[in-house]
């Protein structure tokens, strides 16, 4: 039996690259080949894929998911798609939503059209708990209606609905995952944990929005990737699966833990005006993925945070380069995609 060929969009970013490194890692038992399609925006770095760069099962293609001819050419040569590519920073979406609509909505639709045209076996669409909006008590099950409050979450909700419509209308084997807040190694230093960690390691002061009472559930990227794989291999077509980490913290509680891990104190924190439309609490009910696929988060938050801080402490060159205006590595020449059973190639 030939290896399953995966097209992974956004595979040079934080979560996507972790997914690729995991599937091609020394402890993996998966028989797969992977082509990463990534535009290499500010948050995508080839250095995130250095560990697999010489793996014969890996190919990198520098390109845009909105480029229909390129997408069709690539999709024709693969069995399955795992779609991570997205603009994902809420603050940036508030400043300007154009890139979010283009990538998250139009880009997803371009991929779906190609998947349908070329008969893709399985399409996993990676989304976020932010599409549900804020919830004061309890947790959102997958049957809850979407109620996004930021331009970012609105574009993700839009892409979810479009993706699910391709299943209902055309019968495309489409599975949606909605995760809580991720953390871990290689995360671009604009999200709260890497931003706070790198700032504190440089002796700076970190900003805490409002009263610090906004609550998020924290999910280590290891657990997220494991959940995605459970859905890819065993999930049901047309279904949504929440993936949570089981650690709810207020931003103030999170800040305290980061201060402790970085050997800093509250004198390194300054309060800033709360951002517009800041959802108070996110919480997803993971009963479905637990009962159907056996998912449980395994990474203890304090352990995961300590490992994350240690990585940023010992990989200063990575995050200093990532955060610089010209931080991305220049794309280097790469091999052509491995021919699949469909025999397509990209020139």
C-alpha positions in Angstrom: 0.0 0.0 0.0 1.4 3.4 -0.9 1.9 6.2 1.6 -0.9 8.7 2.2 0.0 12.0 0.5 -0.9 15.0 2.6 -1.1 18.6 1.5 -0.6 20.8 4.6 -1.4 24.5 4.2 0.2 26.9 6.5 2.7 24.3 7.5 5.5 26.8 8.2 3.6 28.4 10.9 3.4 27.6 14.6 0.8 24.8 14.7 1.2 23.6 11.1 5.0 23.1 11.5 4.5 21.2 14.7 2.0 19.0 13.0 4.5 18.3 10.2 7.5 17.7 12.5 5.3 15.3 14.6 4.1 13.2 11.6 7.7 13.0 10.2 9.4 12.7 13.5 11.5 9.7 14.7 8.7 8.3 16.8 6.0 8.5 14.2 4.5 5.3 12.8 2.5 7.2 10.1 3.2 6.2 6.5 2.8 9.6 4.9 4.4 12.0 2.5 3.8 15.7 3.2 3.8 18.8 0.9 3.7 22.1 2.8 2.1 25.0 1.0 2.9 28.3 2.8 3.0 31.9 1.7 5.7 32.7 4.4 4.1 35.8 5.8 5.5 37.3 8.9 4.4 34.3 11.1 5.6 31.5 8.8 9.3 30.5 8.9 11.3 27.9 7.1 13.4 27.5 10.2 10.3 25.9 11.8 10.7 23.0 9.3 14.5 22.7 9.5 14.2 19.4 11.4 12.4 17.7 8.4 14.0 19.7 5.5 16.1 16.7 4.3 13.4 14.1 4.8 12.6 12.4 1.5 8.9 12.4 2.5 8.8 16.2 2.8 8.4 18.9 0.1 8.0 22.6 0.6 6.2 24.9 -1.9 6.2 28.6 -1.5 2.8 29.9 -2.5 -0.6 31.3 -1.7 -3.8 29.4 -1.0 -5.6 32.1 -3.0 -3.6 31.2 -6.1 -6.1 28.9 -7.8 -3.9 27.5 -10.6 -1.2 26.5 -8.1 -3.7 25.1 -5.6 -5.3 22.9 -8.2 -1.9 21.7 -9.4 -0.9 20.7 -5.9 -4.3 19.2 -4.8 -4.3 17.0 -7.9 -1.3 15.2 -6.5 -2.5 14.5 -3.0 -4.9 12.2 -1.1 -5.8 14.5 1.8 -5.6 18.1 2.9 -5.0 19.4 6.4 -5.8 23.2 6.3 -4.0 25.4 8.8 -3.3 28.4 6.7 -5.0 31.5 8.2 -4.5 35.0 9.4 -5.0 34.5 13.1 -4.2 37.6 15.2 -7.2 39.4 16.6 -5.5 42.7 17.2 -4.3 42.8 13.6 -7.9 42.0 12.3 -9.2 45.0 14.3 -6.7 47.2 12.6 -7.5 45.9 9.2 -9.6 42.9 8.1 -8.9 42.8 4.4 -6.1 40.1 4.6 -8.3 38.0 7.0 -11.2 38.0 4.5 -8.9 37.2 1.6 -7.0 34.4 3.2 -9.5 32.9 5.7 -12.6 33.0 3.5 -11.4 33.2 -0.2 -8.4 31.0 0.4 -10.4 28.3 2.1 -13.0 28.4 -0.8 -10.2 28.0 -3.3 -9.0 24.9 -1.5 -12.5 23.5 -1.3 -13.1 23.9 -5.0 -9.8 22.2 -5.8 -10.6 19.4 -3.3 -14.0 18.8 -4.8 -12.7 18.9 -8.4 -9.8 16.4 -7.8 -11.7 14.0 -5.5 -9.7 14.5 -2.3 -10.3 11.7 0.2 -10.4 13.8 3.4 -10.2 17.5 4.1 -9.5 18.6 7.7 -10.3 22.3 8.3 -8.6 23.6 11.4 -10.6 26.3 13.2 -10.9 28.0 16.6 -13.1 28.2 19.6 -13.4 31.9 19.0 -16.2 31.3 16.4 -18.6 30.6 19.3 -18.1 33.9 20.9 -18.0 34.5 24.7 -19.8 32.3 27.2 -20.2 33.3 30.9 -20.9 29.8 32.3 -20.5 26.2 31.0 -18.9 25.2 27.7 -19.9 25.4 24.1 -20.7 22.0 22.5 -20.3 21.6 18.7 -24.0 22.0 18.2 -23.9 25.7 19.4 -24.4 28.3 16.7 -21.4 30.5 15.8 -21.5 34.0 17.3 -18.1 35.6 16.5 -17.2 39.1 17.8 -14.0 40.0 16.1 -13.2 40.4 12.4 -10.8 37.4 12.8 -13.3 35.1 14.4 -16.0 36.2 11.9 -13.7 35.1 9.0 -13.0 31.8 10.6 -16.7 31.2 11.3 -17.4 32.1 7.6 -14.8 29.6 6.5 -16.3 26.9 8.8 -19.7 27.4 7.3 -18.5 27.4 3.7 -16.5 24.2 4.4 -19.4 22.4 6.0 -21.6 23.5 3.1 -19.3 21.7 0.7 -20.0 18.5 2.6 -23.7 19.0 2.7 -24.0 20.1 -0.9 -21.4 18.1 -2.6 -20.6 15.2 -0.2 -17.0 16.3 0.3 -15.5 14.4 3.3 -14.9 17.5 5.4 -14.1 17.5 9.1 -13.8 20.7 11.2 -11.7 21.0 14.4 -12.2 23.9 16.8 -9.3 24.4 19.3 -8.8 26.5 22.4 -5.8 28.8 22.8 -2.6 27.0 21.8 0.9 27.5 23.3 4.3 25.8 22.9 7.5 26.1 20.9 8.0 28.1 17.7 5.0 30.4 18.3 5.4 33.8 16.8 5.9 36.4 19.6 2.6 38.3 19.1 0.4 36.0 21.0 0.3 36.5 24.8 2.5 33.7 26.0 5.5 34.1 23.6 5.1 37.9 23.7 5.2 38.0 27.5 8.0 35.4 27.7 10.3 37.1 25.2 9.6 40.6 26.6 10.4 39.4 30.2 13.5 37.6 29.1 14.7 40.9 27.7 13.9 42.6 31.0 10.9 44.5 29.6 7.4 45.3 30.8 4.4 43.4 29.6 0.9 44.8 28.9 -2.2 43.3 30.7 -5.5 44.2 29.0 -8.2 45.7 31.2 -8.7 44.0 34.6 -7.0 40.8 33.5 -10.2 38.9 34.1 -10.6 37.5 30.6 -10.6 33.7 30.7 -9.1 31.3 28.2 -8.6 27.5 28.1 -5.0 26.6 27.3 -4.0 23.8 25.0 -0.5 22.6 24.4 0.3 22.2 20.7 1.3 18.6 21.3 -2.2 17.8 22.4 -3.8 19.8 19.6 -1.8 18.0 17.0 -2.8 14.7 18.5 -6.4 15.7 18.4 -6.2 16.7 14.8 -4.7 13.3 13.9 -7.5 11.5 15.7 -10.0 13.5 13.6 -8.1 13.0 10.3 -7.9 9.2 10.9 -11.1 8.4 12.7 -13.4 11.4 12.5 -16.8 11.4 10.7 -17.4 13.4 7.5 -19.4 16.6 8.0 -18.7 16.7 11.8 -17.2 19.4 14.1 -14.8 18.4 16.9 -13.8 20.7 19.8 -10.3 20.2 21.0 -9.5 21.7 24.4 -6.7 21.7 26.9 -8.6 21.6 30.2 -6.7 24.5 31.8 -8.9 27.6 32.2 -7.0 30.7 33.5 -7.8 34.4 33.7 -5.2 36.5 31.9 -4.1 37.8 35.3 -3.5 34.2 36.5 -1.7 33.4 33.3 0.5 36.4 33.7 1.4 35.4 37.3 2.5 32.0 36.1 4.6 33.5 33.3 6.2 35.9 35.7 7.2 33.0 38.0 8.6 30.9 35.1 10.6 33.9 33.8 11.8 34.9 37.3 10.2 38.3 37.1 7.6 40.0 39.2 4.5 42.3 39.0 6.7 45.4 38.6 7.2 44.1 35.0 3.5 44.4 34.3 1.6 47.5 33.1 -2.1 47.7 32.6 -3.5 48.9 29.3 -7.0 49.8 28.0 -8.9 46.7 27.1 -9.1 46.0 23.4 -12.3 46.4 21.4 -14.8 43.5 21.4 -12.6 41.5 23.9 -14.5 38.3 24.6 -14.7 37.6 28.3 -14.5 33.8 28.3 -14.0 30.9 25.9 -14.7 27.4 26.9 -15.4 24.3 24.7 -17.0 21.0 25.6 -14.8 18.2 24.4 -17.1 15.4 25.3 -17.6 14.4 21.6 -14.0 13.9 20.6 -13.3 12.2 24.0 -16.2 9.7 23.5 -15.8 9.1 19.8 -12.0 9.2 19.4 -10.5 8.8 22.8 -9.0 12.3 23.1 -7.7 13.5 26.4 -5.2 16.4 26.9 -2.0 15.0 28.4 0.3 18.0 28.9 0.2 19.5 32.4 0.1 23.3 32.0 2.9 24.2 34.4 5.2 21.6 32.8 4.3 22.8 29.3 4.8 26.4 30.2 8.2 25.6 31.8 9.3 23.8 28.7 8.1 26.7 26.5 9.9 29.3 28.5 13.1 27.2 28.4 12.9 26.9 24.6 12.6 30.7 24.2 15.4 31.2 26.6 17.7 28.9 24.7 16.5 29.9 21.2 16.9 33.7 21.4 18.2 33.9 17.9 14.9 32.4 16.5 12.5 34.8 18.2 14.7 37.9 17.7 14.8 37.1 14.0 11.1 36.3 13.9 10.1 39.5 15.5 12.4 41.7 13.3 10.9 43.6 10.3 12.8 41.3 7.9 12.7 38.2 10.1 11.6 35.6 7.7 14.2 33.4 6.0 14.4 33.7 2.3 12.9 30.6 0.6 15.6 28.2 -0.5 15.4 25.9 -3.4 13.3 22.8 -2.7 12.7 19.5 -4.4 9.6 19.0 -6.5 6.6 17.3 -4.8 6.7 13.6 -4.6 4.6 12.0 -7.3 1.5 10.5 -5.9 -0.7 7.8 -7.4 -2.3 10.6 -9.5 1.1 11.5 -10.9 0.9 15.3 -10.8 3.9 17.5 -10.5 4.6 21.2 -9.9 7.2 22.9 -12.0 
